Amino acid sequence: MELRARLIVEGFITGLHRSPYHGFSVEFAEHRPYNPGDELRRIDWKVYGKTDRFYVKQYEEETNLRHYVVLDTSPSMRYRYRSPLTKLEYGAYLAAALHFLMLRQRDATGLIAFDERVHTLLPPRSKPGYLHTLLAHLERLVRAEGNATTTRTAVAPVLHEVAERLPRRGLVVLITDLFDNAAAHEELLRALRHLRHRGHEVLVFHVLEAATERRLELPDRPLRLVDMETGETLTLHPAQFRQAYIQALQQFTEHFRRRCLEHRIDFVELDTAQPYDAALMAYLNKRQRLS
């Protein structure tokens, strides 16, 4: 897990430096200019000796942004089809890369994982050694046996709980397939607004296996589909429903994106068959706006 996270981040940064975004910062200062009223003992005299300007050291609380990576581990996230990774594996590796990048930037980062309830909560810390703890938990989540038909996705109640339990403002990064009951989507939007009301910045990564879950690219013959969370079955011929399915999903996605935008919530679509560059760029854009 650690090796994969390192390769994802370092490969991304290498590509970033070779791209038109080469000036994009992935490091953040630990000093700020001196302002009248600041305590003189906080002036960094070594920096003054080099620059002939007054800068003060920032305390960890001032320097660090607190991150919470919230990962959906419900049974639907174990779907793969022809993708090299399940949605859960993809989401866990993305979470690992984000933790690696956040700690590299000296930010405090923690992990929350859920299905129909929160079952993992590691508070944000900024010590480099904390990465091993975070990645070990992610590794266990990926390797754990799925509990299909015994647990379901319940994003909205979980986010309401998270909003109440997080004591300090931070950046909440939600990784999920949004495979909740359709009637719960409005409640999910209210839960995201709850996080915003509590002062948190929010970034939503919508992870799907795009070929089948966005475009319904299944064999054109009668198929029996099985719900990974309820065990319910449905027999259909994909060709008869493909166009209507694609249109319905696009309408849902655009509606969800528009509602998120209204409340300054970033919404990013991800495909498990694609690299992580879009996700890491979205995170850096968000982080840059907050610095």
C-alpha positions, -999 to +999 in steps of 0.1 A: +000+000+000+028+024+009+047+017-023+016+021-044+008+054-027+044+067-032+044+057-069+010+073-075+021+106-059+056+108-072+045+098-107+018+125-106+042+152-093+068+142-120+041+146-147+029+178-131+064+194-133+066+184-170+032+198-178+019+234-183+012+232-145+049+231-136+045+261-113+018+244-093+030+242-056+028+210-037+046+224-007+034+251+018+053+276+038+059+273+075+065+311+078+044+342+072+054+379+071+056+397+104+026+418+112+025+446+139+013+430+171+030+397+166+052+386+195+089+394+188+099+360+202+082+344+172+104+361+147+127+336+129+161+354+131+178+329+108+154+338+080+159+375+088+196+370+084+191+355+050+164+378+036+167+410+057+130+407+063+109+398+093+091+365+092+074+347+121+072+309+127+037+295+124+025+272+150+014+237+138-022+247+142-017+277+119+004+257+094-016+225+091-049+220+074-068+191+089-080+165+064-105+137+069-106+111+041-141+095+043-141+061+025-172+041+015-166+004+022-201-009+015-206-041-006-213-022-038-178-008-036-165-043-042-178-043-078-151-048-105-164-063-137-135-059-162-117-031-144-083-040-129-095-028-095-127-029-075-141+004-066-130-002-030-095-010-041-094+021-063-108+043-035-084+029-009-054+035-031-066+070-038-070+075+000-035+062+005-021+086-021-040+115-005-027+107+029+009+105+015+005+138-003-012+155+027+016+144+051+042+155+026+026+189+027+028+188+066-010+187+069-028+167+095-048+138+080-071+112+093-093+083+080-130+076+084-145+045+068-181+034+068-208+012+052-242+017+070-223+031+100-189+045+109-166+015+117-132+032+114-122+066+128-085+076+130-081+113+140-060+137+119-023+139+128+007+154+109+036+132+120+052+113+091+052+080+110+014+082+112+013+072+075+020+036+084-010+035+107-033+049+081-021+026+053-023-005+075-060+002+082-066+008+045-049-025+037-071-043+061-103-027+047-093-039+012-085-074+023-116-078+046-142-102+034-172-084+019-205-086+039-228-086+009-265-086+018-258-079+054-247-042+051-258-014+029-247+020+019-259+048+042-240+078+032-263+105+045-266+093+082-229+087+083-221+123+070-245+138+096-227+118+123-193+129+109-204+165+109-213+163+146-182+143+157-155+164+140-144+190+166-125+213+143-129+227+108-111+209+080-113+195+045-136+164+042-128+142+012-156+118+005-149+087-017-180+068-027-200+054-055-232+071-043-251+038-046-276+047-019-313+044-022-325+069-048-349+084-022-319+092+001-301+114-024-318+146-011-309+136+024-273+131+013-272+166-001-286+179+032-258+160+050-232+176+027-247+210+035-245+200+072-207+196+068-205+230+051-226+246+079-201+232+104-174+251+086-158+222+067-147+223+031-159+193+011-146+174-019-167+145-033-151+118-055-178+098-073-161+065-081-177+041-107-166+014-131-175+036-160-179+011-188-208-007-171-220+017-145-220+048-166-225+034-201-241+000-194-217-018-217-229-052-209-234-081-234-265-077-255-284-107-243-308-114-214-289-110-181-297-116-145-283-087-124-278-092-086-278-063-061-246-067-041-262-052-010-297-066-009-293-098-030-323-087-051-322-099-088-334-083-120-335-099-154-332-076-184-318-071-219-292-042-217-298-031-253-335-023-244-325+000-215-291+013-224-301+047-237-326+054-210-301+043-183-274+066-197-298+095-198-311+089-163-275+086-149-264+118-167-294+137-153-287+125-118-250+133-120-256+168-134-283+175-108-260+163-080-231+184-094-252+215-097-265+212-062-230+207-049-218+238-068-245+258-051-229+251-018-193+254-029-188+216-027-164+202-053-177+171-072-154+150-093-163+119-114-137+091-114-134+059-134-117+028-119-100+021-152-083+055-153-052+069-135-054+090-104-042+123-119-077+139-121-083+132-085-050+144-072-053+176-094-087+182-080-074+178-044-044+202-051-068+228-067-089+226-035-060+227-012-044+257-031-077+277-027-076+271+011-040+280+017 
